[in-house]
Amino acid sequence: MVLLGDLNTIGPRDPEPDWPRIPANLRSRHCRLTPTGACGETDRRAIHLLGNAGFRDPYDLLDQEPQRTAGYWSDEELLDHRSDFALANQNLARRVARVVTHDTASVRTLSDHLPVEVHLAAPVKSTEAPDTPRRRGRRRA
């Protein structure tokens, strides 16, 4: 399974954006509140829980620098950051072959977020004989 979504967070190892550069109403959905009610650092609890559940970031799997997916739409939110993810579960993680964030002028006109595409390698068919033969159908008494 691949989980796709705008998670309103950044990756576990992504650098902390300079959130105060954008209005509080736009950063409040990304940040944890401090005891004084101000916006603090990015709320990464959900992305950590997904990681603990076995979901893997293709950029980490391929040892690549994550690309921004948001922060270009309006003058108020000019803060490049990543909030959109395509996370592979532990069964597909070994099949991740490529990850692409599409960032072109024409793509930017379609949404305030950029699409992320994950390429999966097909499983390699084993040429070895199975350890135990499989039986088809019911056994007869």
C-alpha positions in Angstrom: 0.0 0.0 0.0 1.1 3.6 -0.7 -0.4 6.3 1.5 -0.9 9.6 -0.3 -1.7 12.8 1.3 -1.3 16.4 2.3 -0.2 15.8 5.8 0.4 19.4 6.8 3.7 18.4 8.3 7.3 18.0 7.0 9.4 14.9 6.9 11.0 13.6 10.1 14.4 14.7 8.9 13.3 17.8 6.9 14.8 21.1 8.1 12.5 23.2 10.1 11.1 26.0 7.8 11.2 29.6 8.9 7.4 29.6 9.7 7.3 33.2 11.1 7.8 34.4 7.5 4.2 33.5 6.7 1.0 34.7 8.5 0.0 32.9 11.7 -3.3 31.7 10.1 -1.3 29.8 7.5 1.3 28.3 9.8 -1.0 27.3 12.6 -2.1 24.2 10.7 1.6 23.0 10.6 2.9 23.9 14.0 2.5 22.8 17.6 1.3 25.5 20.0 3.6 26.6 22.7 2.4 27.0 26.3 1.9 30.8 25.5 -0.4 29.9 22.6 2.2 30.9 19.9 3.1 28.7 17.0 6.2 26.6 17.7 8.0 24.1 15.7 6.4 21.8 13.1 4.0 19.2 14.5 5.6 16.0 13.4 3.7 13.6 15.6 1.6 12.1 12.7 4.6 11.5 10.4 6.4 9.8 13.3 3.4 7.6 14.0 3.2 6.6 10.3 6.9 5.8 10.4 6.4 3.7 13.5 3.6 1.9 11.7 6.0 0.9 8.9 5.4 3.6 6.3 8.6 4.8 4.6 9.4 8.0 2.8 10.7 7.2 -0.8 13.2 10.1 -0.6 14.7 8.5 2.5 14.7 5.1 0.9 16.5 6.4 -2.1 18.8 8.6 -0.1 17.6 11.7 -2.0 16.9 15.3 -0.8 13.1 15.8 -0.5 11.6 18.3 -2.9 9.2 21.0 -1.9 5.5 20.5 -2.6 4.0 23.7 -1.3 4.8 27.4 -0.5 4.7 28.9 -4.0 0.9 29.6 -4.5 0.5 33.1 -3.1 2.7 35.9 -1.9 1.5 35.3 1.7 2.9 31.8 1.8 6.2 32.0 -0.1 7.9 29.5 2.1 9.1 26.4 0.2 8.3 23.3 2.2 7.1 19.8 1.8 3.7 18.8 3.1 2.6 16.2 0.5 3.8 12.6 0.8 3.6 9.3 -1.0 4.6 6.8 1.8 5.3 3.2 1.0 4.3 0.5 3.6 6.9 -1.9 4.7 5.9 -4.5 2.1 6.4 -2.1 -0.8 9.4 -0.1 0.6 11.9 -2.5 -1.1 10.2 -2.0 -4.4 10.5 1.8 -4.5 12.7 2.6 -7.6 12.2 6.3 -8.1 10.4 9.3 -6.7 9.5 12.5 -8.5 7.9 15.7 -7.4 6.5 17.5 -10.5 7.4 21.2 -10.4 6.8 23.0 -13.7 5.1 26.3 -14.5 2.1 24.5 -16.0 1.7 22.1 -13.0 1.8 25.1 -10.6 -1.3 26.5 -12.2 -3.3 23.4 -11.3 -3.1 23.5 -7.5 -1.4 25.0 -4.5 0.4 21.7 -4.0 2.8 19.8 -6.3 2.1 16.1 -7.2 4.5 13.4 -6.0 4.9 10.3 -8.1 6.5 7.0 -6.8 7.7 4.4 -9.2 7.7 0.8 -8.0 9.8 -2.0 -9.4 8.0 -5.2 -10.4 8.8 -8.2 -8.3 11.4 -10.5 -9.7 10.0 -13.9 -10.4 12.0 -16.6 -8.7 13.5 -19.3 -10.8 14.2 -21.5 -7.8 11.9 -24.4 -6.9 9.7 -23.7 -3.9 10.7 -25.4 -0.6 7.4 -27.3 -0.3 5.1 -28.2 -3.2 1.7 -26.5 -3.2 -1.4 -28.6 -3.6 -4.4 -27.4 -5.4 -8.0 -28.4 -4.6 -9.3 -30.4 -1.8 -7.8 -33.5 -0.4 -9.8 -36.7 -0.9 -10.4 -39.0 2.0 
